[in-house]
């Protein structure tokens, strides 16, 4: 697997998980050593804690080429048995991709509040296309992660 340095992955985990467990899960998925913020290492990972429903924040630097971020995040969620939240492909600030511990990957909306310790994310809800946040200019319908209709709100015909 090739690695490139073109931007970090920024994830949040729905449990308070220590850096060693996060880096161990990531190393297992990528089959490559993962290091804290050590100069010269080929895969760097910073783990810290904030409040909210996703209290563990993970920043991964020198991300791998040739593998989708959500694929890695989903495998880490399964290994940690905790949901992993990552930004989606829209500019909608409330929209994320949720990788669940069972391997399910789906779009969601999250309320975010900035604090002195960092952003807290709370109130995860499915992106159905009917959430008020879906009406943002960076619409959910433009994402490759299309809104999931529910029995209460079927997809538009």
QUIMOZI-V231591 format. One line per field, one symbol per residue. ss: DSSP state (H for helix, E for strand, - for the rest). phi: phi as a letter, one per 20 degrees, with the letter a starting at -180 (. if undefined). Layout:
ss=???
phi=???
//
This chain:
ss=--E-----EEEEE-----HHHHHHHHHHHH----E--------EEEEEE------EEEEEE--E----HHHHHHHHHHHH---EEEE-------EEEEE-----EEEEEEEEEEE--EEEEEEEEE-----HHHH----HHH-------E--E----
phi=.edcddqeecccdeaedfgffffffffffelbfccffdgnfebdbdcbccenfcfddcdddmffencfgfffffffgffelbfcdcfeedeffedcdddefenfcbebdceccecfepfddblfbfedndfgffeggefffeefefgefdgfcffff
//
